[in-house]
């Protein structure tokens, strides 16, 4: 049984925030956290001390232009697939699905 | 701002469990919940009354052969992409990423 990385949320959040060049404080404020605690709360999330609930995770994901599920993916390549698929149209997503099914049949 | 579907976990869990033809009780027991409460706990998860923590979600995902992130995806097509990508080798995942990037450049 693989070890479940309970800090996967923390790791993905830090990477995604830095990619958007936002400070912890700024991201926290944009996600609706009070200015006085935004920096500390985001820091706790990134250190894996607390995991936000799904609603807060969804708010953060939206600000970072990511699907919420991105934060919960342990495999790096799967995380990247989710990240890039997020912005595709439904028709393009169907093309991706066909491509994957062809790969599996090969 | 879109409405965040807090019951996305409940919906995906029910669909995935039924696809594997497992009862709520059986899945709960396999996930390590005590026999006396397995059925009730799984039923609460599927009705969206409680959302399991990440560790329990990971255990359930493993039994159902799914990546944990699958439970947190709101878009149905993206959920399917995650589900089918999960079983690919890393080399195949890289092929999928190249395919998506070509789609985006098109």
Backbone of each chain as ProteinMPNN parsed JSONL, in Angstrom:
{"seq_chain_A": "XXXXXXXXXXXXXXXXXXXXXXXXXXXXXXXXXXXXXXXXXXXXXXXXXXXXXXXXXXXXXXXXXXXXXXXXXXXXXXXXXXXXXXXXXXXXXXXXXXXXXXXXXX", "coords_chain_A": {"N_chain_A": [[0.854, -1.199, 0.0], [0.708, 2.146, -0.969], [2.31, 5.036, 0.499], [0.27, 7.578, 1.67], [0.461, 10.819, 0.66], [0.014, 13.251, 2.741], [0.65, 15.838, 2.608], [0.328, 16.712, 0.072], [-1.441, 18.652, -0.806], [-0.34, 20.977, 0.336], [2.143, 21.152, -0.979], [1.412, 21.392, -3.747], [-0.063, 23.757, -3.652], [1.857, 25.683, -2.914], [3.604, 25.597, -5.141], [1.842, 26.387, -7.199], [1.011, 28.922, -6.393], [3.43, 30.339, -6.414], [4.02, 30.176, -9.123], [2.186, 31.924, -10.125], [3.153, 34.222, -9.144], [2.26, 35.41, -6.725], [2.018, 36.743, -3.424], [1.812, 35.038, -0.23], [0.134, 36.431, 1.469], [-1.332, 38.119, -0.288], [-2.694, 36.255, -1.903], [-4.232, 35.018, 0.053], [-5.893, 37.129, 0.867], [-7.257, 37.657, -1.53], [-8.681, 35.3, -1.614], [-10.526, 35.752, 0.246], [-9.913, 35.793, 2.925], [-9.527, 37.411, 6.073], [-7.6, 40.391, 6.234], [-5.85, 40.614, 8.412], [-5.183, 38.024, 9.087], [-4.565, 36.674, 6.786], [-1.984, 36.132, 5.667], [-0.807, 34.428, 7.617], [-2.622, 32.267, 7.672], [-2.472, 31.235, 5.037], [0.169, 30.5, 5.066], [0.108, 28.444, 6.931], [-1.388, 26.581, 5.501], [0.404, 26.02, 3.423], [2.493, 24.912, 4.78], [1.416, 22.594, 5.495], [0.137, 22.395, 7.858], [-2.474, 22.94, 8.349], [-5.311, 21.834, 6.484], [-7.259, 23.293, 4.05], [-10.888, 23.499, 3.875], [-13.14, 22.111, 1.366], [-14.515, 24.188, 0.103], [-12.946, 26.516, 0.539], [-10.617, 25.603, -0.699], [-11.553, 25.5, -3.314], [-11.994, 28.197, -3.843], [-9.389, 29.223, -3.753], [-8.268, 27.76, -5.847], [-9.667, 28.798, -8.017], [-8.757, 31.44, -8.136], [-6.146, 30.937, -8.849], [-6.446, 29.95, -11.373], [-6.904, 27.178, -11.687], [-8.184, 23.773, -11.719], [-9.973, 22.603, -8.888], [-9.332, 20.003, -8.158], [-6.687, 19.673, -8.828], [-5.074, 20.22, -6.622], [-5.128, 17.913, -5.168], [-3.766, 15.861, -6.334], [-1.412, 13.314, -6.438], [0.491, 12.266, -8.23], [2.901, 13.738, -10.295], [2.861, 14.054, -13.127], [0.229, 13.466, -13.735], [-0.965, 15.564, -12.399], [-0.113, 17.667, -14.008], [-1.4, 17.026, -16.385], [-4.056, 17.41, -15.596], [-3.987, 20.13, -15.023], [-3.425, 21.325, -17.556], [-5.529, 20.343, -19.073], [-7.714, 21.573, -18.039], [-8.26, 24.051, -19.209], [-9.197, 23.441, -21.695], [-11.7, 23.229, -24.325], [-14.922, 21.543, -24.219], [-15.131, 19.931, -26.461], [-12.467, 19.599, -27.188], [-11.613, 18.251, -24.906], [-12.92, 15.84, -25.279], [-11.525, 14.926, -27.483], [-9.049, 14.466, -26.291], [-9.741, 12.378, -24.583], [-10.349, 10.382, -26.457], [-7.834, 10.039, -27.575], [-6.398, 9.022, -25.375], [-7.752, 6.619, -24.975], [-7.112, 5.28, -27.316], [-4.372, 4.995, -26.892], [-4.441, 3.211, -24.757], [-5.512, 0.966, -25.961], [-3.556, 0.202, -27.61]], "CA_chain_A": [[0.0, 0.0, 0.0], [1.57, 3.322, -1.012], [2.125, 6.033, 1.548], [-0.527, 8.698, 1.187], [1.125, 12.08, 0.977], [-0.984, 14.171, 3.292], [1.076, 17.198, 2.324], [0.251, 16.99, -1.36], [-2.118, 19.942, -0.939], [0.632, 22.015, 0.687], [3.145, 21.226, -2.048], [0.815, 21.923, -4.985], [-0.454, 25.145, -3.406], [3.049, 26.523, -2.951], [4.063, 25.664, -6.529], [0.874, 27.117, -8.028], [1.038, 30.333, -5.977], [4.67, 30.942, -6.905], [3.912, 30.283, -10.592], [1.371, 33.122, -10.39], [3.877, 35.336, -8.523], [1.454, 36.054, -5.676], [2.479, 36.491, -2.057], [0.834, 34.291, 0.572], [-0.839, 37.392, 1.993], [-2.195, 38.577, -1.376], [-3.57, 35.144, -2.284], [-5.186, 34.838, 1.143], [-6.88, 38.222, 0.815], [-8.101, 37.401, -2.715], [-9.552, 34.161, -1.298], [-11.558, 36.194, 1.186], [-9.473, 35.721, 4.325], [-9.314, 38.739, 6.643], [-6.232, 40.895, 6.035], [-5.011, 40.426, 9.595], [-4.743, 36.635, 9.246], [-4.398, 36.055, 5.462], [-0.626, 35.619, 5.499], [-0.588, 33.3, 8.537], [-3.453, 31.124, 7.254], [-1.903, 30.645, 3.82], [1.421, 29.865, 5.464], [-0.254, 27.162, 7.564], [-1.779, 25.644, 4.423], [1.587, 25.625, 2.651], [3.351, 24.065, 5.612], [0.685, 21.355, 5.751], [-0.318, 22.397, 9.252], [-3.924, 22.827, 8.205], [-5.78, 21.648, 5.119], [-8.53, 24.025, 3.959], [-12.027, 22.687, 3.432], [-13.297, 22.096, -0.089], [-14.963, 25.503, -0.373], [-11.767, 27.394, 0.501], [-9.732, 25.063, -1.742], [-12.135, 25.889, -4.602], [-11.758, 29.637, -4.027], [-7.966, 29.393, -4.066], [-8.054, 27.197, -7.187], [-10.228, 29.716, -9.002], [-7.839, 32.58, -8.247], [-4.923, 30.466, -9.51], [-6.848, 29.373, -12.674], [-6.703, 25.726, -11.657], [-9.317, 23.014, -11.189], [-9.721, 22.299, -7.467], [-8.752, 18.663, -8.048], [-5.23, 19.772, -8.989], [-4.417, 20.226, -5.307], [-5.224, 16.602, -4.515], [-3.119, 14.853, -7.176], [-0.083, 12.964, -5.947], [1.411, 12.047, -9.359], [3.213, 15.023, -10.919], [2.422, 14.112, -14.527], [-1.239, 13.545, -13.726], [-1.275, 16.951, -12.002], [0.09, 18.535, -15.166], [-2.492, 16.719, -17.324], [-5.259, 18.082, -15.074], [-3.795, 21.572, -15.158], [-3.543, 21.78, -18.943], [-6.848, 19.962, -19.613], [-8.706, 22.455, -17.423], [-8.595, 25.189, -20.066], [-9.684, 22.975, -23.0], [-13.151, 23.185, -24.54], [-15.442, 20.178, -24.06], [-14.809, 19.174, -27.672], [-11.046, 19.223, -27.082], [-11.507, 17.219, -23.856], [-13.334, 14.577, -25.897], [-10.391, 14.49, -28.312], [-8.042, 13.92, -25.373], [-10.242, 11.069, -24.13], [-10.177, 9.421, -27.562], [-6.393, 9.793, -27.691], [-6.001, 8.151, -24.263], [-8.313, 5.277, -25.194], [-6.278, 4.673, -28.364], [-3.11, 4.612, -26.231], [-4.68, 2.018, -23.929], [-5.802, -0.178, -26.838], [-2.368, -0.087, -28.42]], "C_chain_A": [[0.891, 1.251, 0.0], [1.305, 4.244, 0.169], [1.299, 7.184, 0.976], [0.139, 9.991, 1.618], [0.1, 13.106, 1.436], [-0.608, 15.618, 3.008], [1.005, 17.55, 0.854], [-0.438, 18.337, -1.604], [-1.121, 21.086, -0.722], [1.636, 22.241, -0.45], [2.568, 21.87, -3.311], [0.445, 23.397, -4.826], [0.757, 26.071, -3.531], [3.538, 26.705, -4.39], [3.149, 26.564, -7.365], [0.881, 28.612, -7.681], [2.282, 31.026, -6.532], [4.622, 31.124, -8.421], [3.116, 31.536, -10.975], [1.993, 34.38, -9.78], [3.009, 36.13, -7.535], [2.092, 35.777, -4.321], [1.407, 35.681, -1.326], [-0.272, 35.239, 1.036], [-1.853, 37.795, 0.911], [-3.194, 37.483, -1.769], [-4.651, 34.936, -1.206], [-6.29, 35.886, 1.105], [-7.828, 38.017, -0.374], [-9.092, 36.258, -2.46], [-10.566, 34.509, -0.208], [-11.178, 36.085, 2.649], [-9.194, 37.149, 4.821], [-7.83, 39.125, 6.569], [-5.3, 40.57, 7.206], [-4.496, 38.992, 9.727], [-4.436, 35.943, 7.92], [-3.022, 35.399, 5.312], [-0.392, 34.372, 6.361], [-1.377, 32.058, 8.1], [-2.862, 30.441, 6.023], [-0.604, 29.929, 4.142], [1.158, 28.506, 6.124], [-0.667, 26.122, 6.516], [-0.539, 25.13, 3.703], [2.575, 24.805, 3.473], [2.645, 22.763, 5.971], [0.169, 21.261, 7.179], [-1.845, 22.318, 9.311], [-4.239, 22.574, 6.738], [-7.12, 22.374, 5.011], [-9.671, 23.105, 3.543], [-12.229, 22.892, 1.921], [-13.697, 23.467, -0.642], [-13.781, 26.47, -0.479], [-10.793, 26.926, -0.581], [-10.233, 25.496, -3.127], [-11.896, 27.371, -4.888], [-10.313, 29.885, -4.442], [-7.687, 28.915, -5.486], [-8.524, 28.178, -8.256], [-9.285, 30.912, -9.222], [-6.584, 32.187, -9.034], [-5.204, 29.842, -10.887], [-6.583, 27.875, -12.753], [-7.993, 25.03, -11.276], [-8.984, 22.619, -9.753], [-8.986, 20.964, -7.308], [-7.227, 18.668, -8.147], [-4.496, 19.645, -7.652], [-4.348, 18.844, -4.655], [-4.525, 15.486, -5.288], [-1.708, 14.576, -6.688], [0.925, 12.821, -7.088], [1.63, 13.358, -10.129], [2.707, 15.134, -12.356], [0.902, 14.203, -14.625], [-1.689, 14.959, -13.333], [-1.153, 17.89, -13.198], [-1.015, 18.297, -16.205], [-3.772, 17.451, -16.891], [-5.169, 19.588, -15.299], [-4.014, 22.036, -16.602], [-4.912, 21.423, -19.544], [-7.936, 20.941, -19.185], [-9.186, 23.541, -18.385], [-9.123, 24.755, -21.443], [-11.205, 23.094, -23.087], [-13.625, 21.735, -24.344], [-15.103, 19.315, -25.276], [-13.344, 18.705, -27.637], [-10.846, 18.143, -26.003], [-11.908, 15.855, -24.427], [-12.228, 14.029, -26.798], [-9.302, 13.855, -27.447], [-8.461, 12.529, -24.911], [-10.061, 10.006, -25.209], [-8.701, 9.046, -27.704], [-5.933, 8.815, -26.604], [-6.52, 6.733, -24.484], [-7.553, 4.543, -26.294], [-4.946, 4.19, -27.777], [-3.289, 3.302, -25.456], [-4.907, 0.77, -24.78], [-4.56, -0.671, -27.55], [-1.657, -1.334, -27.909]], "O_chain_A": [[1.74, 1.398, 0.879], [0.224, 4.234, 0.758], [1.614, 7.699, -0.097], [0.352, 10.224, 2.807], [-0.584, 13.737, 0.63], [-1.434, 16.52, 3.145], [1.554, 18.566, 0.428], [-0.054, 19.075, -2.511], [-1.07, 22.037, -1.502], [1.931, 23.376, -0.823], [3.167, 22.786, -3.875], [0.617, 24.19, -5.752], [0.684, 27.115, -4.178], [3.848, 27.82, -4.811], [3.622, 27.396, -8.139], [0.769, 29.461, -8.565], [2.211, 32.142, -7.047], [5.127, 32.118, -8.943], [3.352, 32.131, -12.026], [1.43, 35.47, -9.884], [3.03, 37.36, -7.521], [2.642, 34.699, -4.098], [0.25, 35.64, -1.744], [-1.454, 34.898, 1.001], [-3.061, 37.813, 1.15], [-4.383, 37.748, -1.945], [-5.821, 34.711, -1.517], [-7.467, 35.575, 1.287], [-9.042, 38.181, -0.247], [-10.192, 36.242, -3.012], [-11.362, 33.666, 0.206], [-12.024, 36.263, 3.525], [-8.687, 37.986, 4.073], [-6.94, 38.307, 6.807], [-4.117, 40.289, 7.013], [-3.491, 38.756, 10.397], [-4.085, 34.764, 7.908], [-2.917, 34.25, 4.883], [0.158, 33.38, 5.884], [-0.865, 30.94, 8.152], [-2.764, 29.215, 5.973], [-0.303, 28.883, 3.568], [1.894, 27.545, 5.903], [-0.337, 24.942, 6.631], [-0.441, 23.94, 3.405], [3.402, 24.085, 2.915], [3.209, 21.923, 6.673], [-0.192, 20.182, 7.651], [-2.418, 21.706, 10.211], [-3.524, 23.041, 5.852], [-8.029, 22.103, 5.797], [-9.446, 22.061, 2.932], [-11.579, 23.73, 1.296], [-13.265, 23.854, -1.727], [-13.639, 27.165, -1.486], [-10.212, 27.743, -1.295], [-9.435, 25.82, -4.006], [-11.63, 27.757, -6.026], [-10.043, 30.657, -5.362], [-6.966, 29.569, -6.24], [-7.859, 28.365, -9.275], [-9.053, 31.333, -10.355], [-6.032, 32.99, -9.785], [-4.303, 29.27, -11.5], [-6.097, 27.371, -13.766], [-8.824, 25.616, -10.582], [-7.828, 22.331, -9.442], [-8.131, 20.816, -6.435], [-6.559, 17.779, -7.618], [-3.43, 19.036, -7.572], [-3.594, 18.637, -3.704], [-4.664, 14.31, -4.951], [-0.903, 15.495, -6.542], [2.085, 13.207, -6.939], [0.674, 14.004, -10.558], [2.188, 16.176, -12.758], [0.358, 14.912, -15.472], [-2.668, 15.48, -13.868], [-1.974, 18.788, -13.384], [-1.505, 19.239, -16.827], [-4.475, 18.034, -17.716], [-6.135, 20.233, -15.707], [-4.707, 23.025, -16.84], [-5.398, 22.127, -20.429], [-8.943, 21.116, -19.872], [-10.36, 23.91, -18.383], [-9.46, 25.604, -22.268], [-11.906, 23.066, -22.075], [-12.809, 20.813, -24.309], [-14.824, 18.124, -25.145], [-13.03, 17.573, -28.004], [-10.022, 17.242, -26.16], [-11.302, 14.837, -24.093], [-12.019, 12.818, -26.869], [-8.711, 12.842, -27.818], [-7.641, 11.612, -24.854], [-9.67, 8.875, -24.92], [-8.364, 7.883, -27.926], [-5.17, 7.89, -26.881], [-5.816, 5.76, -24.215], [-7.367, 3.329, -26.219], [-4.458, 3.113, -28.123], [-2.434, 2.417, -25.484], [-4.548, -0.338, -24.383], [-4.506, -1.803, -28.032], [-0.635, -1.734, -28.467]]}, "seq_chain_B": "XXXXXXXXXXXXXXXXXXXXXXXXXXXXXXXXXXXXXXXXXXXXXXXXXXXXXXXXXXXXXXXXXXXXXXXXXXXXXXXXXXXXXXXXXXXXXXXXXXXXXXXXXX", "coords_chain_B": {"N_chain_B": [[-18.919, 34.364, -10.712], [-18.654, 30.9, -10.392], [-20.949, 28.494, -8.947], [-19.82, 26.581, -6.293], [-19.791, 23.183, -6.24], [-20.483, 21.544, -3.533], [-21.188, 18.995, -3.155], [-19.846, 17.401, -4.864], [-18.033, 15.416, -4.223], [-19.687, 13.483, -3.022], [-21.343, 12.726, -5.163], [-19.491, 11.699, -7.104], [-18.383, 9.6, -5.634], [-20.571, 7.858, -5.264], [-21.143, 7.112, -7.927], [-18.712, 5.861, -8.659], [-18.515, 3.766, -6.81], [-20.781, 2.241, -7.459], [-20.092, 1.512, -10.061], [-18.159, -0.338, -9.539], [-19.624, -2.274, -8.438], [-19.977, -2.587, -5.634], [-21.307, -2.805, -2.325], [-22.4, -0.181, -0.078], [-21.751, -0.854, 2.528], [-19.796, -2.882, 2.225], [-17.731, -1.512, 0.876], [-17.113, 0.389, 2.807], [-16.132, -1.243, 4.886], [-13.896, -2.38, 3.629], [-12.422, -0.078, 3.462], [-11.621, 0.215, 5.979], [-13.357, 0.954, 7.982], [-15.203, 0.383, 10.966], [-17.215, -2.541, 11.189], [-19.752, -2.198, 12.32], [-20.458, 0.403, 11.78], [-19.9, 0.935, 9.158], [-21.668, 0.912, 6.902], [-23.471, 3.023, 7.501], [-21.715, 5.237, 7.696], [-20.618, 5.378, 5.06], [-22.922, 5.89, 3.701], [-23.545, 8.426, 4.663], [-21.443, 9.863, 3.533], [-22.094, 9.594, 0.833], [-24.484, 10.921, 0.696], [-23.662, 13.417, 1.062], [-23.552, 14.406, 3.56], [-21.459, 14.255, 5.297], [-18.012, 14.951, 4.613], [-15.307, 12.952, 3.871], [-12.003, 12.989, 5.375], [-8.757, 13.689, 3.817], [-7.148, 11.411, 4.013], [-8.923, 9.236, 4.411], [-10.384, 9.538, 2.055], [-8.38, 8.91, 0.248], [-7.942, 6.223, 0.832], [-10.395, 5.074, 0.08], [-10.366, 5.734, -2.633], [-8.238, 4.18, -3.524], [-9.191, 1.57, -3.213], [-11.168, 1.627, -5.106], [-9.722, 1.814, -7.402], [-8.973, 4.375, -8.34], [-7.567, 7.683, -8.863], [-7.134, 9.81, -6.057], [-7.838, 12.444, -6.52], [-9.892, 12.354, -8.366], [-12.347, 12.4, -7.04], [-12.763, 15.045, -6.505], [-13.311, 16.513, -8.726], [-15.178, 18.739, -10.64], [-16.026, 19.032, -13.318], [-17.389, 16.82, -15.667], [-16.126, 15.647, -17.935], [-13.45, 16.199, -17.469], [-13.125, 14.711, -15.167], [-13.33, 12.166, -16.247], [-11.086, 12.131, -17.879], [-9.085, 12.201, -15.931], [-9.601, 9.799, -14.637], [-9.076, 7.832, -16.652], [-6.461, 8.456, -17.304], [-5.047, 7.787, -15.081], [-4.223, 5.108, -15.074], [-2.248, 4.967, -16.938], [1.164, 4.57, -18.109], [4.122, 6.446, -17.12], [5.398, 7.29, -19.415], [3.378, 7.181, -21.309], [1.708, 9.098, -20.189], [3.207, 11.372, -20.656], [2.999, 11.441, -23.43], [0.302, 12.059, -23.656], [0.317, 14.623, -22.55], [1.842, 15.98, -24.467], [0.109, 15.769, -26.635], [-2.068, 17.305, -25.722], [-0.867, 19.819, -25.521], [-0.31, 20.299, -28.198], [-2.917, 20.512, -29.136], [-3.665, 22.879, -27.875], [-1.993, 24.704, -29.102], [-2.971, 24.779, -31.59]], "CA_chain_B": [[-18.269, 33.275, -9.951], [-19.503, 29.71, -10.442], [-21.313, 27.891, -7.676], [-18.985, 25.419, -6.016], [-20.618, 22.047, -5.876], [-19.891, 20.904, -2.362], [-21.544, 17.591, -3.146], [-19.176, 16.692, -5.948], [-17.466, 14.192, -3.643], [-20.788, 12.537, -2.826], [-21.776, 12.25, -6.483], [-18.442, 10.854, -7.72], [-18.242, 8.382, -4.825], [-21.686, 6.961, -5.558], [-20.951, 6.586, -9.284], [-17.544, 4.974, -8.7], [-18.832, 2.556, -6.034], [-21.724, 1.422, -8.234], [-19.367, 0.96, -11.207], [-17.395, -1.49, -9.032], [-20.627, -3.192, -7.882], [-19.764, -2.813, -4.2], [-22.306, -2.176, -1.455], [-21.82, 0.854, 0.794], [-21.182, -1.527, 3.694], [-18.571, -3.593, 1.82], [-16.697, -0.51, 0.598], [-16.731, 0.969, 4.095], [-15.312, -2.228, 5.616], [-12.605, -2.443, 2.921], [-11.693, 1.166, 3.752], [-11.15, 0.156, 7.36], [-14.361, 1.433, 8.943], [-15.748, -0.706, 11.773], [-18.38, -3.186, 10.583], [-21.009, -1.708, 12.889], [-20.82, 1.736, 11.291], [-19.421, 1.095, 7.772], [-22.774, 1.235, 6.006], [-23.986, 4.362, 7.834], [-20.701, 6.249, 7.353], [-20.543, 5.515, 3.608], [-24.18, 6.514, 3.296], [-23.403, 9.863, 4.962], [-20.553, 10.436, 2.521], [-22.777, 9.64, -0.476], [-25.56, 11.916, 0.764], [-23.024, 14.721, 1.224], [-23.76, 14.879, 4.929], [-20.087, 14.433, 5.769], [-16.971, 14.735, 3.613], [-14.182, 12.331, 4.582], [-10.724, 13.696, 5.251], [-7.986, 13.254, 2.659], [-6.63, 10.055, 4.225], [-10.019, 8.302, 4.138], [-10.672, 9.657, 0.621], [-7.322, 8.176, -0.456], [-8.18, 4.774, 1.018], [-11.547, 4.715, -0.758], [-9.93, 5.839, -4.031], [-7.37, 3.047, -3.831], [-10.051, 0.388, -3.356], [-11.946, 1.778, -6.344], [-8.757, 1.971, -8.517], [-9.072, 5.747, -8.848], [-6.74, 8.652, -8.149], [-7.967, 10.506, -5.07], [-8.312, 13.705, -7.096], [-11.132, 12.103, -9.114], [-13.516, 12.75, -6.212], [-12.865, 16.494, -6.32], [-13.45, 17.163, -10.027], [-16.562, 19.116, -10.922], [-16.332, 18.829, -14.736], [-17.488, 15.381, -15.927], [-15.125, 15.196, -18.907], [-12.148, 16.241, -16.799], [-13.121, 13.549, -14.264], [-13.07, 10.964, -17.052], [-9.678, 12.207, -18.292], [-8.292, 11.814, -14.762], [-9.828, 8.373, -14.386], [-8.395, 6.98, -17.625], [-5.019, 8.753, -17.299], [-4.498, 7.199, -13.854], [-3.64, 3.783, -15.302], [-1.204, 5.049, -17.965], [2.563, 4.66, -17.675], [4.612, 7.826, -17.187], [5.704, 7.602, -20.815], [2.084, 7.463, -21.96], [1.218, 10.386, -19.667], [3.949, 12.406, -21.396], [2.387, 11.51, -24.769], [-0.975, 12.782, -23.487], [0.657, 16.037, -22.357], [2.247, 16.536, -25.775], [-1.124, 15.859, -27.434], [-2.858, 18.451, -25.234], [-0.17, 21.059, -25.878], [-0.544, 20.502, -29.634], [-4.307, 20.985, -29.26], [-3.724, 24.276, -27.433], [-1.27, 25.537, -30.061], [-3.652, 24.716, -32.885]], "C_chain_B": [[-19.177, 32.04, -9.947], [-19.846, 29.209, -9.038], [-20.415, 26.675, -7.452], [-19.874, 24.284, -5.536], [-19.982, 21.268, -4.732], [-20.212, 19.418, -2.325], [-20.872, 16.791, -4.25], [-18.555, 15.394, -5.43], [-18.536, 13.1, -3.532], [-21.21, 11.892, -4.155], [-20.756, 11.286, -7.085], [-18.282, 9.534, -6.96], [-19.341, 7.383, -5.178], [-21.503, 6.302, -6.928], [-19.827, 5.543, -9.317], [-17.811, 3.671, -7.948], [-19.746, 1.636, -6.826], [-21.032, 0.779, -9.438], [-18.582, -0.287, -10.804], [-18.316, -2.541, -8.399], [-20.345, -3.586, -6.423], [-20.906, -2.169, -3.422], [-21.609, -1.1, -0.626], [-21.111, 0.184, 1.971], [-19.83, -2.168, 3.356], [-17.426, -2.595, 1.586], [-16.182, 0.105, 1.905], [-15.808, 0.047, 4.875], [-13.929, -2.333, 4.972], [-11.753, -1.204, 3.215], [-11.281, 1.259, 5.22], [-12.12, 0.7, 8.396], [-14.928, 0.221, 9.689], [-17.07, -1.21, 11.182], [-19.714, -2.582, 11.046], [-21.432, -0.351, 12.325], [-20.464, 1.961, 9.818], [-20.537, 1.562, 6.841], [-23.276, 2.663, 6.242], [-23.001, 5.458, 7.424], [-20.649, 6.486, 5.84], [-21.799, 6.199, 3.08], [-24.141, 8.023, 3.553], [-22.502, 10.552, 3.942], [-21.307, 10.613, 1.2], [-23.962, 10.61, -0.476], [-24.971, 13.319, 0.971], [-23.187, 15.286, 2.62], [-22.415, 15.105, 5.626], [-19.142, 14.249, 4.582], [-15.784, 14.12, 4.344], [-12.915, 13.161, 4.452], [-9.901, 13.06, 4.127], [-7.483, 11.82, 2.803], [-7.709, 9.016, 3.912], [-10.378, 8.341, 2.65], [-9.647, 8.861, -0.184], [-7.513, 6.67, -0.343], [-9.313, 4.3, 0.108], [-11.133, 4.719, -2.23], [-9.105, 4.618, -4.424], [-8.191, 1.777, -4.051], [-10.801, 0.435, -4.688], [-11.05, 1.975, -7.577], [-8.842, 3.355, -9.158], [-8.029, 6.623, -8.179], [-7.644, 9.448, -7.211], [-8.598, 11.77, -5.657], [-9.641, 13.558, -7.854], [-12.369, 12.582, -8.345], [-13.76, 14.254, -6.121], [-13.065, 17.257, -7.623], [-14.905, 17.471, -10.329], [-16.957, 18.825, -12.373], [-16.287, 17.326, -15.079], [-16.409, 14.87, -16.881], [-13.728, 15.195, -18.291], [-12.027, 15.054, -15.829], [-12.782, 12.28, -15.041], [-11.605, 10.946, -17.518], [-8.772, 11.757, -17.135], [-8.377, 10.313, -14.516], [-9.032, 7.5, -15.358], [-6.881, 7.24, -17.653], [-4.299, 8.048, -16.156], [-3.73, 5.901, -14.117], [-2.519, 3.81, -16.347], [0.185, 5.032, -17.329], [2.995, 6.123, -17.742], [4.911, 8.238, -18.621], [4.413, 7.947, -21.58], [1.509, 8.799, -21.477], [1.916, 11.538, -20.394], [3.394, 12.56, -22.82], [1.071, 12.295, -24.715], [-0.706, 14.284, -23.342], [1.06, 16.699, -23.67], [1.024, 16.747, -26.658], [-1.944, 17.088, -27.024], [-2.192, 19.768, -25.633], [-0.31, 21.357, -27.369], [-1.958, 21.05, -29.877], [-4.388, 22.476, -28.935], [-3.052, 25.214, -28.432], [-2.04, 25.691, -31.364], [-4.426, 26.002, -33.187]], "O_chain_B": [[-20.337, 32.126, -9.544], [-19.125, 29.47, -8.074], [-20.275, 25.835, -8.341], [-20.608, 24.415, -4.557], [-19.08, 20.454, -4.929], [-19.6, 18.663, -1.57], [-21.261, 15.66, -4.542], [-18.556, 14.384, -6.133], [-18.309, 11.948, -3.901], [-21.402, 10.68, -4.245], [-21.11, 10.191, -7.522], [-18.071, 8.483, -7.565], [-19.069, 6.198, -5.368], [-21.683, 5.093, -7.074], [-19.97, 4.482, -9.924], [-17.39, 2.6, -8.385], [-19.539, 0.423, -6.874], [-21.34, -0.357, -9.799], [-18.366, -1.184, -11.619], [-17.853, -3.563, -7.892], [-20.459, -4.751, -6.041], [-21.413, -1.116, -3.809], [-20.386, -1.104, -0.488], [-20.019, 0.593, 2.365], [-18.854, -2.021, 4.092], [-16.301, -2.808, 2.04], [-14.982, 0.312, 2.082], [-14.819, 0.495, 5.457], [-12.915, -2.37, 5.669], [-10.524, -1.27, 3.218], [-10.676, 2.241, 5.65], [-11.753, 0.887, 9.556], [-15.11, -0.844, 9.099], [-17.916, -0.431, 10.742], [-20.667, -2.473, 10.275], [-22.608, 0.01, 12.379], [-20.695, 3.046, 9.284], [-20.355, 2.511, 6.078], [-23.479, 3.419, 5.292], [-23.4, 6.484, 6.872], [-20.636, 7.629, 5.383], [-21.743, 6.985, 2.135], [-24.647, 8.805, 2.748], [-22.765, 11.684, 3.536], [-21.18, 11.64, 0.533], [-24.39, 11.066, -1.536], [-25.715, 14.296, 1.047], [-22.991, 16.479, 2.849], [-22.261, 16.022, 6.433], [-19.433, 13.487, 3.661], [-15.298, 14.686, 5.324], [-12.777, 13.948, 3.516], [-10.285, 12.037, 3.561], [-7.401, 11.092, 1.814], [-7.44, 8.029, 3.227], [-10.646, 7.301, 2.05], [-9.992, 8.217, -1.175], [-7.278, 5.931, -1.299], [-9.208, 3.263, -0.546], [-11.501, 3.819, -2.985], [-9.256, 4.086, -5.524], [-7.916, 1.004, -4.968], [-11.037, -0.599, -5.314], [-11.546, 2.268, -8.665], [-8.789, 3.482, -10.381], [-7.636, 6.35, -7.045], [-8.796, 9.725, -7.546], [-9.734, 12.121, -5.337], [-10.412, 14.512, -7.968], [-13.315, 13.103, -8.935], [-14.836, 14.689, -5.709], [-13.001, 18.486, -7.645], [-15.762, 16.588, -10.282], [-18.088, 18.417, -12.636], [-15.291, 16.65, -14.82], [-15.844, 13.796, -16.671], [-12.923, 14.303, -18.558], [-10.954, 14.466, -15.693], [-12.042, 11.424, -14.556], [-10.966, 9.895, -17.548], [-7.809, 11.019, -17.346], [-7.38, 9.65, -14.229], [-8.385, 6.539, -14.941], [-6.107, 6.344, -17.989], [-3.108, 7.749, -16.242], [-2.719, 5.627, -13.471], [-1.905, 2.777, -16.613], [0.362, 5.422, -16.175], [2.312, 6.947, -18.35], [4.706, 9.391, -19.001], [4.377, 8.879, -22.384], [0.903, 9.538, -22.252], [1.293, 12.552, -20.707], [3.328, 13.669, -23.349], [0.768, 13.087, -25.607], [-1.404, 15.109, -23.93], [0.67, 17.833, -23.951], [0.906, 17.765, -27.341], [-2.451, 17.817, -27.876], [-2.867, 20.716, -26.033], [-0.414, 22.517, -27.767], [-2.162, 21.932, -30.71], [-5.077, 23.238, -29.614], [-3.467, 26.361, -28.599], [-1.794, 26.613, -32.141], [-5.056, 26.111, -34.239]]}, "name": "protein", "num_of_chains": 2, "seq": "XXXXXXXXXXXXXXXXXXXXXXXXXXXXXXXXXXXXXXXXXXXXXXXXXXXXXXXXXXXXXXXXXXXXXXXXXXXXXXXXXXXXXXXXXXXXXXXXXXXXXXXXXXXXXXXXXXXXXXXXXXXXXXXXXXXXXXXXXXXXXXXXXXXXXXXXXXXXXXXXXXXXXXXXXXXXXXXXXXXXXXXXXXXXXXXXXXXXXXXXXXXXXXXXXXXX"}
